[in-house]
Amino acid sequence: MSKKTSPEDEAVPSISRMLHRAVQTAADLHAGIAGPGALTPRQHAILEAVAAEDGATQSQLVAVTGVDRSTLAELVARLADRGLLERSRSTTDARAKQVRLTEAGRERLEATRPAAAEVDQALLGRLPEDKRARFLKDLGRLIAATPVAPAADPAGKTGGKTKKKSKKSKKSGA
């Protein structure tokens, strides 16, 4: 039988794979601590972002949370269906949707904060105490160094345009 190896055993570990496993570990901890029927970490992050910037557009929430546009739109729709968020057209741009917490959303967020804090402490507790502040600082640096997604208009469409076929490519059938 072959011995299982961990990413730490590799000569040069895959940082992406290790970060992915860390996210999985956090999600597993969250599920165990928060219990069945609880908000997921992404749902919690969205509610926190909306609480911090009530009336934010979905595009703004993408930038703040790091959740991709289509996933965020789906999560916002589900949270709205559950009565935790409400969406409305922006007063300044009819193409954009603003998102606000409902009273039920505010109550649910308050109720989930202790479990989220417990998950954070459980994760940090896996590190030596003298390494925790540096770990958080370095994670912050990774996030800050991440390029912002392509420019988007307030309606949430990317700023890129499709290229027109040149006369030459039309003739060649390309």
C-alpha positions as CSV (number, residue, x, y, z in Angstrom):
1,M,0.0,0.0,0.0
2,S,1.4,3.4,-0.9
3,K,1.8,6.1,1.7
4,K,-0.5,9.1,1.3
5,T,1.4,12.4,1.0
6,S,0.2,15.8,2.1
7,P,1.0,19.0,0.1
8,E,3.6,19.8,2.8
9,D,5.5,16.6,1.9
10,E,6.1,17.8,-1.7
11,A,9.4,19.3,-2.6
12,V,7.6,22.4,-3.9
13,P,4.0,22.4,-2.7
14,S,1.3,23.7,-5.0
15,I,0.2,27.0,-3.3
16,S,-3.1,26.9,-5.2
17,R,-3.9,23.4,-4.1
18,M,-3.0,24.3,-0.5
19,L,-5.2,27.4,-0.5
20,H,-8.0,25.3,-2.0
21,R,-7.6,22.7,0.8
22,A,-7.6,25.5,3.4
23,V,-10.9,26.8,2.0
24,Q,-12.3,23.2,2.1
25,T,-11.1,22.9,5.7
26,A,-12.8,26.2,6.6
27,A,-16.0,25.1,5.0
28,D,-16.0,21.8,6.8
29,L,-15.4,23.6,10.1
30,H,-18.1,26.0,9.4
31,A,-20.6,23.2,8.6
32,G,-19.7,21.4,11.8
33,I,-19.9,24.5,14.0
34,A,-22.9,26.2,12.4
35,G,-24.9,23.1,11.9
36,P,-27.5,22.0,9.4
37,G,-29.6,24.7,7.7
38,A,-27.0,27.4,8.6
39,L,-25.9,30.0,6.1
40,T,-22.9,28.9,4.1
41,P,-19.6,30.9,4.3
42,R,-20.4,32.6,1.0
43,Q,-23.9,33.5,2.1
44,H,-22.6,34.9,5.3
45,A,-20.0,36.9,3.4
46,I,-22.6,38.4,1.2
47,L,-24.8,39.4,4.1
48,E,-21.8,40.9,5.8
49,A,-21.0,42.9,2.7
50,V,-24.5,44.2,2.3
51,A,-24.7,45.1,6.0
52,A,-21.5,47.1,5.5
53,E,-22.8,48.9,2.4
54,D,-26.5,48.8,2.4
55,G,-27.8,49.5,-1.2
56,A,-24.6,48.2,-2.8
57,T,-25.0,47.0,-6.4
58,Q,-24.4,43.4,-7.3
59,S,-21.2,44.5,-9.2
60,Q,-19.9,46.2,-6.0
61,L,-20.6,43.0,-4.0
62,V,-18.6,41.0,-6.6
63,A,-15.6,43.3,-6.0
64,V,-16.0,43.2,-2.2
65,T,-16.6,39.5,-1.7
66,G,-14.6,37.9,-4.5
67,V,-17.5,35.7,-5.4
68,D,-17.9,35.5,-9.2
69,R,-20.7,37.4,-10.9
70,S,-23.0,34.5,-11.8
71,T,-22.6,32.8,-8.5
72,L,-23.2,36.0,-6.6
73,A,-26.4,36.7,-8.7
74,E,-27.6,33.2,-7.9
75,L,-26.8,33.5,-4.2
76,V,-28.5,37.0,-3.9
77,A,-31.6,35.6,-5.6
78,R,-31.7,32.7,-3.2
79,L,-31.2,34.9,-0.2
80,A,-33.9,37.2,-1.5
81,D,-36.3,34.2,-1.9
82,R,-35.6,33.4,1.7
83,G,-36.5,36.9,2.7
84,L,-33.0,37.9,3.9
85,L,-32.3,40.4,1.1
86,E,-34.3,42.6,-1.2
87,R,-33.3,43.8,-4.6
88,S,-34.4,46.9,-6.3
89,R,-33.5,49.0,-9.3
90,S,-30.8,51.6,-8.6
91,T,-32.1,55.1,-8.3
92,T,-29.1,56.4,-10.3
93,D,-28.9,53.7,-12.9
94,A,-31.9,51.6,-14.0
95,R,-29.6,48.8,-15.3
96,A,-28.1,48.2,-11.8
97,K,-29.7,46.3,-9.0
98,Q,-29.2,47.5,-5.4
99,V,-29.2,45.0,-2.6
100,R,-30.4,45.6,0.9
101,L,-30.8,43.5,4.1
102,T,-34.3,42.9,5.2
103,E,-35.0,42.9,9.0
104,A,-35.0,39.1,8.8
105,G,-31.6,39.2,7.1
106,R,-30.3,41.5,9.7
107,E,-31.5,39.2,12.5
108,R,-30.1,36.1,10.7
109,L,-26.7,37.8,10.2
110,E,-26.6,38.7,13.9
111,A,-27.5,35.1,14.8
112,T,-24.7,33.7,12.6
113,R,-21.9,35.9,13.7
114,P,-20.9,33.9,16.8
115,A,-20.6,30.7,14.7
116,A,-18.5,32.6,12.1
117,A,-16.2,33.9,14.8
118,E,-15.9,30.4,16.3
119,V,-14.9,29.1,12.9
120,D,-12.2,31.8,12.6
121,Q,-10.9,31.0,16.0
122,A,-10.8,27.3,15.3
123,L,-8.9,27.9,12.1
124,L,-6.4,30.3,13.8
125,G,-6.1,27.8,16.7
126,R,-4.4,25.4,14.3
127,L,-1.5,27.8,14.0
128,P,1.1,28.6,16.6
129,E,0.0,31.7,18.5
130,D,3.1,33.7,17.5
131,K,2.3,33.1,13.8
132,R,-1.3,34.1,13.6
133,A,-0.9,37.8,13.1
134,R,1.6,37.3,10.4
135,F,-0.6,34.7,8.7
136,L,-3.5,37.2,8.6
137,K,-1.3,40.0,7.3
138,D,0.1,37.7,4.5
139,L,-3.4,36.6,3.5
140,G,-4.4,40.3,3.3
141,R,-1.4,40.9,1.1
142,L,-2.4,38.1,-1.3
143,I,-5.9,39.5,-1.5
144,A,-4.8,43.1,-2.0
145,A,-2.4,42.0,-4.8
146,T,-5.3,40.3,-6.6
147,P,-6.2,42.2,-9.8
148,V,-9.7,43.6,-9.8
149,A,-12.1,41.8,-12.2
150,P,-12.5,43.4,-15.7
151,A,-14.4,46.7,-15.6
152,A,-18.1,46.3,-15.5
153,D,-21.0,48.6,-16.1
154,P,-23.5,49.0,-13.2
155,A,-25.8,46.5,-14.8
156,G,-23.1,43.9,-14.3
157,K,-22.0,43.3,-17.8
158,T,-18.3,43.2,-18.5
159,G,-16.6,46.1,-20.2
160,G,-15.1,44.0,-23.0
161,K,-16.5,44.2,-26.5
162,T,-16.6,41.4,-29.1
163,K,-14.3,41.9,-32.0
164,K,-15.8,42.3,-35.4
165,K,-14.5,40.0,-38.1
166,S,-12.1,41.6,-40.5
167,K,-12.8,41.6,-44.2
168,K,-10.0,39.1,-44.6
169,S,-11.3,36.7,-42.1
170,K,-14.8,36.9,-43.6
171,K,-13.5,35.9,-47.0
172,S,-11.5,33.0,-45.6
173,G,-14.4,31.8,-43.5
174,A,-12.5,32.2,-40.3
